[in-house]
Amino acid sequence: MPARFLSYLAFILILASRITGLSQHVQFRHYSSDEGFTGASFKTIVQDSLGFLWVASASGLYKFDGYHFIAYRANPKDSLSIPQEIVNHIWVDPFGRLWAGFPDALSLYDRDLDGFRTYRLSLSGREPETMWFENEKVVWLGAPGKGLVRFDIPRRKTTVFPNQHNVSSMQAARNTIREIKDDGESLLLGTAKGLWRYNKEKKSYARPVCNPADSALLFNGDIRKLFRHADHYWIWLDKQLVEVNAGFSVIRTLDLNTIKLRFDLAKRYEDARVLAIEQDETGVFWIASQGLGHTIMN
């Protein structure tokens, strides 16, 4: 179908430091097949170091130069194509390179070849959901139920480090890592079973020290994203945004359903889902939801 991908998103602005009035006009423009975008089911969007926007969709990857889209699709006869049409996760590493995740694979965009170099992983058919770049040669991944995965790019070697704490029915959730943040000697992990730390030297998992009164919230919910600042974090946890200090004591929470209702007083879009949350360099959150239309909130 001729997709106008922004029509499926609601962009909601939340100023992280305060909830105050913001007087400005925001314009939206729809892009369709006329500009080369024929993708269906928008997934996510990133910007590389050259300023190109990359759009992941259920029908391939699209690069946008400000005027037109260039499509990258799966082609079994082309070794530089992506492995499959459905692209759920894309990232830009600290060196400005674009990566895309697929079941048992990572694909790196090669600007010189205008194509993708694909690296095969040993993930039992799982697809990476998050990446952390240790350096230009080593990346750490999170994939459903696998725990932390270290991938040595030049050696093409996959090493899996599962979280085996208190083996139980919750093991799969603990090993479903949604977000990885560097925390010095450890990695701070947002998982489907709350916050964890991974000590890189000892190769061991532990819960971070936090306010005991907040442990039930921080250690049990499904953490989708971590936003790190000098003296605090914002955490996308289940259906809320939670602000915590450096000692992981909860400062405040913002309920996403309550926010949504401020722009849907008639409750016509009660099933609208939050698809993605990003925070820009000014501290403003951009929240994309499916079904609610275009909204700006401060």
SULSUL-V85297 format. One record per helix or strand. SS is the DSSP state (alpha for helix, beta for strand). FROM is the first residue (numbers start at 1). LEN is the number of residues. Records with the same first field share a line. If there is no record, write none. Layout:
SS = FROM-LEN + FROM-LEN
This chain:
alpha = 5-4 + 33-3 + 171-4 + 212-7 + 256-6
beta = 10-6 + 42-6 + 53-5 + 60-5 + 69-4 + 74-1 + 82-1 + 89-4 + 98-6 + 105-6 + 115-6 + 127-7 + 138-6 + 147-6 + 157-5 + 177-7 + 186-6 + 194-6 + 204-3 + 223-6 + 232-6 + 240-6 + 250-6 + 273-7 + 284-7
